[in-house]
């Protein structure tokens, strides 16, 4: 049976419940936001601001908002791609400890 989506061959299927990365979408200006998608589950979303919400905007979506858990996943993106980043914007309701951890994350880019 043929499927249109190629879901069964998707290289991120194994870990898609926890995170999905799209490193080809990295650009010089990223945004990191938190959102609740369903039943109070929080997710961290990294987007390329230059894509303005269109195709190529999603860089990463990660289950949870704990910086200690999401930074190691994001740093699996090859350094050559991370070096493209010039600026990361955080949503205004990040608390102080998250901002400190985010600044540590920004140093990895």
Buried (B, 14 or more C-beta within 10 A) or exposed (E): EEEEEEEEEEEEEEEEEEBBBBBEBBBEBBBBBBEEEEEEEEBBBBBBBEBEEEEBBBBBBBBBBEBEBBBEBBEEBEEEBBEBBEEBEBEEEBEEEBEEBBEEBBEEB
